[in-house]
């Protein structure tokens, strides 16, 4: 009987211990997919990495619920982007001791934009904050953000410093290689006027010497007749031969662009996860799409 009681006690102790270990797993929250990818690479399972924005919601303009905010505030590390990305951040009190703004050290490299008010789906009107926010599309800035994140992870003892340092080295090497490849593959795009369906490619354009003008279209939607008129006007003004879609539109939209002499390229700006479901692979696929579209304009 004593042995049975001892066995029950041992099982209970193991169960409680396992529950405690599960509860002690650190949790990291990020405000976009690009940062989620970096965090997962750096932590390699040492912490749960959460990107709480639903797949069908633009994370730039997501409005978290009270429950979402409570969950975010309770995280061990809250990873922000900076440069005005994620408008909800300015309206919520976040614990400074748990928060890292990964682009904070890059302020001198921020691109100033005009403040633009527009709407996204049924989320009402929103205003860009006068800064280009998609900093990670310049891979040298993405590398700096990864370094800031690694420092925050180590400072908060969320993973062993040696392991974080090793994984950071690998991540930076991947970014450096992708940056070199992008420069090579987009060399043919320099001097070619392009139109993007949304103003999110400023850092990509600056880093890789691209001429990209922007419209204000909903990602993945069929443009309205008025929007197509605006496309006609901008194409005539710029002489653009390529249109960059931030999400794959309906075939009818591709056809409408082709009727206007525009070759289409889909390049998701990676604030949300995109196919292929890996930041480096998706970025590379977007680069190839632009390069191929430029080549097709040369063949016309």
N, C-alpha and C positions, 0 to 999 in steps of 0.2 A: 504493500500500500504506500509505504514511504517512497519506494522507487517510482511508483506511478505518479505520486504527488510531485516528486522532484522533476520527473519528465515533463509534467504539465507546466511547472514553474520555468523550466528551461525553454520550453516552446514559447511560453508567454514572453519571456525575456528576449528571445530572438525576434519575435514578432514586433514587440515594442521597439527594439533596436532598429529593425528594418524600416519601420514607419518613421522613426526619428531621422534615419539617414535620408529617406525619401523627402522628408520635410526640409532637410537641411540643404538640399540641392539648390544652388544659387539660381536666381532667375534674372535674366537680362531682357529688357524691353527696348526695341528700336523703333524709329519713326518711319523707316522705309526699308524696302527690300535690299537695296545696296548695302546698307549698314547691317542688316540681318545677315547677309552673306559674309561680310567681313567678320562679324562676331562669331558666327558658327565656325569659320576657318580658324580663328584665334583660340576659341575655347575647346573645340574638338570634343564636345560631349561633357566637358567639365561643368557646364551650366546649361540650363534650359534657356533657349533664345526665342523670344516671342516678338512677332510683328503683328500687332492686334487689329490692323485695319482689314476689313473684309475685302475679298478679291475684287468685288465690283464697285469699290469706292476709291476715289482719287485720294491718296494719302496726303497730298498737299492741303486738301480742304476737308479732311475727315473731322467729324464732330463727335468726340468720344462721349459715351453716356457716363452717368455718375459711377456706375459699376466699373466701367472701363478705367476711369480716372483713379478709383480706389485701387484697382489691381495694378495700375502703372506706378502709383505712389508707393506701393508695398514691395516693388521689385528691388533687388540688390544693386542693380545698375540700370540707369535710364540713359540710353544713347540717343542724343539729339544730333541733328545735322548742322544747324546754324544757317546763316545766309537767308533767313526768312522762311525756311522750309517748315511746313506743318504749322498752320496758323493757330491751331488750338493751343500750342505751347505757351503763347503769350497771354492766354486767358485762364491758365491753370497754375496753381501753386505746386511746384515740384521741389522735393528736398534737394538742396544744393549738394549735400554730401554724397548723394547717390547719382548725381547727374554729370554727364560729360557732353560738352558741345564739341563735336569732332572737328568742325571747321573754324573754331574760334581763333586759331593761330594763322588763318589764311585771309584775314580781313583785307589786307592790302591787295589781294588778288581777286577780290569779289568784283563782279561786273555790275555796274549800276544800270538799271533799266527804267523806263517810264512806268509810272503807276497806271495799271490797267484794271478797270472794273469789268467783270463779266460773270457769267453763271456757268455752273457745271451741273447738268441734269436738274434734279429737283432740290438741290442744295441751296438755292437762292444765289444772290449776287455775292461775289468775293472780289477782293482787290489784291493784286500783286503788291508786294511791299517795297517795290523800287529796287530790288536786288534779284539777280538771276540766282536761283536756288539750287539748281541741279549740278552742284559742284563736282560730283564724282564722275561726270562725263569727261572731265579732264583727268586722265588717269594719274598724273603726277599729284593732283589734289586728292584723289582717292587714296593714294599711298600715304599722304600726310594724315588723312583722316584715320586710316588703319593704325598708324603709329600712335595717334592720340588715344584711340580706343585701347590699344595694347597697354599703354601706360595706365589707363584707368582700371583695366582688369587686374593688372599686377598690383596697383596701389590698394585695391580693395580685397586682395587675397582671394580672388575668385578662381584662380588656377595657378599652378606652379609656375614661377617666373621663367625657369629654363624652358619649359614646354611652350609658353606663350612666345618667348623670344625666338625659338626655333620655327614655330608656325608663322610668326610675323615675317621672318626671313623668306620663307617659302611663298607667302602671299605677295610680298613686295616683288619678288622675282617674277611671279606670274603677271603682276601689273606692269612691270618694266618691259617684259617680253610683249605683252599685248599692246603697250604703247608704241614700241618699235614697229610691230606688225601693222598697227593702225596707220602710222605715218607712211609706211611703204604702200599700203593698199589704197590709201586715200590721196596719194600723190596725183592720180589722174583727175581727182575732183577739184583740185585747186584751180581757181579761175572759172569754175562752172557755177552759174547762178542756180540756187536751189530755193525751194519754198517748203517750209515745215508747217504742218497742220496745227502746231501749237508752239509758243515761244519757250521751249525748254532745252534748246540745243546750243545756248550761247557759249558754254565752256568747251563743248565739242568743237564748235566753229573756231574759237580762238586758238585752241591748242593745235588744231590740224589745218589751220589756214583755209577754212571753208567759207563760202559766201552763202549764208542761209538767212532768208527773210521769213517772217512768220505770220500765219493767220491765227484765228481764235476758234478752232473747231473742236467739237466733242470727240474724244478718242473713240475710234471704231465705228462711228456713226456715218450714215449716208449724208453728205452735205446737202443743204437746202438749195433751191434755185438762187436765192440771194447770196449764199456762200459761194456758189459756183461763179456768180457774177463777180464777186470780190476776187476769186482766184483768177478769172480772166484779166481783171484790172492789174493785179500784182504781177502776173506773168508777162503782161505787155510792158509794164514799167521796168521789170528786171531782166527780161529775156531768159527767164528760168527754163531749164530743160528737165529738171527732176523735182518731184514732190516727195517729201519724207512724211510718212504716216507714223504716228506714235503707237498706233495699234492697227491691226489688219482691218481694213474697211470692207464693206460688201463689194462683191465683184463689179456691181454697177458703178461704184465710186472709182474703181481702178479704170473702168472703161471710159468714164467721163473725163478723167485726167488724160487718158491716152488720146481721146478725141481732141484735146487741147495741145497735143504734142508734148505731154509730160510723161516721163518714165517714172514709175512708182518704186519706192523703197520703203520697207517697214523697219523702223529702228525704235523699239520700245526704250524709253529713257530710264527704265529700270528702277523707278520708285516703287513699282509693283513687280512681282515675279512674272517672268515671261518665258516663253518657249524659245530655245531649250532651257530647262529649269536650272540654270547655273549662270551666275553673273558673267563670268569670263566668256563662256560659250555664247550667251545671248548677245553680249557686246560685240563679239567677233562676227556673229551672224549679221548684226545690223551694219557693221562696217562693210561686209561683203555685199550686202544689199545695196548700199549707196554706191560702191565701186562698180557693181554690175549695171546699175541704172545709168551711171555716167557713161559706161562703155556702150550701152545701147543708144544713148543720144548721139554718140560719135558714129555709130553704124547707120543712123537714119539719113 
